[in-house]
Structures are given as C-alpha cells and as structure tokens.
Amino acid sequence: MTPSSDRLDLAGSPQPAVLRISRIHHLGLLVADLNTALALYGQSLGAAAGARWASQEDGVEVALVDLGASLLELMQPLRADCGVGRFLARRGPGMHHVAYLVEDIEAELSAARGAGLDLIDQRPRPGLNGTTIAFLHPRTMGGVLTELVQERR
C-alpha cells in the first residue's frame, strides 16, 4: 500500500459546478483518412458508422461511430489550411476534443461567460445531426478543447 500522503483525497468539499452536463456526448478524434479509421473502429470495436457529413466551408469531413451510450466523432480535414488541417499537421492524428451533452446550451454559455471561462463560440451554432454546439477554449479547460452539445428538442 502507498502511504496515505500519496493517495488522492476524493472526500474533500465539492465545488459548485459552473456547467451542468448530462454526460459525455462524444469524443472528437482527428484522423488522416476517414475510411481507414472507420474500418479500424469497425473491426476493433465492432462499432458501426452512423451519419457522415462534409463541410467545404469548415474544410472537414466527419463520421459518427455509435458506441451505445456515447459516440466517436471521426474528423478528416479536407484541406491543409482549415482548423483541423492545421491541428493535424501540428499534432498528428488522435484526440481533438471532448463534447458534453447539456440541456440548455444558451444557459451554459451564459454560466461559462459569467465564471470567466474563455469561449470560442460566443453564441451556439448548428452542429451535426440537428444538434446545437459551442466550444470552450482549451486554455480555460486544462488544455482540452471542450464542446457543449444540445440535442434537438
């Protein structure tokens, strides 16, 4: 056993949450080749690809992989000069963002703003499959790009 001073104290007083999340909605993974990634996740996890979507404006093609209670969002840049294209060039394939499901995205953005969190999106915008999304800057979330997702009502 490790000495008690080395153990993580999880019994401390909880802090009130700024954001009210329901669950992790999806993990965003950046890939160099979408078809290869879909084959990998299909074979290794037995996961089936769901919706597929491309945006020339954003320079990205996305495929959702259904894992039951949550999703993987596989993203392939369509060109090098878009946001995910630059991210892929700098960091390579792998984790891009974590997305949390929220009930009221407007209220959560307001709460985040009020708590001094840095917002990438000042207002919600349309996301994949009828969702509404907004991103929080990684510098405000411990280096993790964070997406808030509200499903269609």
N, C-alpha and C positions, 0 to 999 in steps of 0.2 A: 504494500500500500504506500501511496505517496503521503508525505507529511501534510497535515491539514492546511498549512500555509500555501501549498501548491495547488490546492483544489479551487475550482471556480465556485464562488458563492452565488448561488441562484436564489437564495432565500432573502436577498435584500429587498428594500422597499421598491415596488414597481413605480415607474414614472408614468404619468398620464400620456397616452398616445396622442400624437398630433394627427396622424392619419388613421382612419378607420377602414381597415381592409378586411375582406371576407376570406380570402385565400390567395395563394399564388395562382394566377391565371395561366401564365405561360413563361417559359424561358426562351429568350431570343438567342439563337445560335447563328453565327456568321459562317457561311460555307463558301468554298471556292467554286463548287459545282453542285447545283441543286439536285440533279438526277442521281449523282453518285451518293450524296448524303441521304436521299430518300431510300435508296437501295440499302445503305448501311443500317439505317434505323429500322427499316422493314425487316431485314434479316436478323439483326442483333436483338431487337426488342419486340419483334412481331407487331410493330406498330403500322397502322395504315395511314397513308396520306389522306388528308382531307382537302379543304379548299386550297386553291392555288390562285395567286393574284400577281400581276405585274404593274408597276407604275413607271412609265418612262420619265415622268416629272421628277420622281424621287430617285430614279435610277436603280430600282431594286425589284427582284422577283422573290416572292415569298410562298412557302408552302407550310401548311399547318399539319402537324402529326399528332393524332389523338392518342393520348396515354390514359384515357379514362377520366380521372378527376382533374387532370390538367393537360396542357398542350405544350408541344415544342413548336416554335416558330423558326423555321429554317429560312435564312435570308442569303440570297446571292446577289452581289452587285451586278448591274447591267453595264456599268462603265466605271472607269477608274476615278473620274472626277466627282462622283457623288459621295455623300457622307459615309455610307457603308463601304464604298470602294476605297476611300482613304483609310478607313478603320482597318479593313482587311490588309491593305498594303503596309500599314504601321505595325499591326499586332498579329496578323495571320488569322486563320480560322479559329473559332472557339466561341466562348461566352461573349455575348454582346450586351444583353440587358435582362433584368428580371421585371416581370409585369405582375401587378397585384390587382385583383378584382375589387372594385369599390361600388357601392350602391349609388352614390351621388357625386359624380366627378367634379361638378361645379363647387360643391361644398368642400370637397377635399383639397381642391386647388386653393380655395379661399383660406382654409386652415393652414395649408403649407405656406402660403404667402404670409399669413399672419404670424407664423412661427419663425419667419426669416429664412425659410428654405429657398434655394435658388431654383427657379422654374425655367425650363427650356421653352415650354409652351405656356404662354400666359392665359390662353383660352383652350378649351378642348377642341379637338379636331376629329374628323372621321377616321376610323380605323378599319381593319379587316372584318368582314362578315357583319357589317352593321354596328360595330362597336364604336364607342367614342373614347378617345385616348388623349393622354397628355404625358409629357416627360419631365422628370426632375433631373437636375444636373448632377453628374457623378460626384462633383466636389462637395455637394451637400448631403450625399448618401454614402459616405465612406468609400468613394471611388467606384461605386456601382451605378451605372445608368439605370434609372428606375422609371418604369412606365406605369401609369394608372389606367385601368381599363374599366369602362362601364358598358355592360352588355345592353343590347337593345331592350327597351321596356315594352 
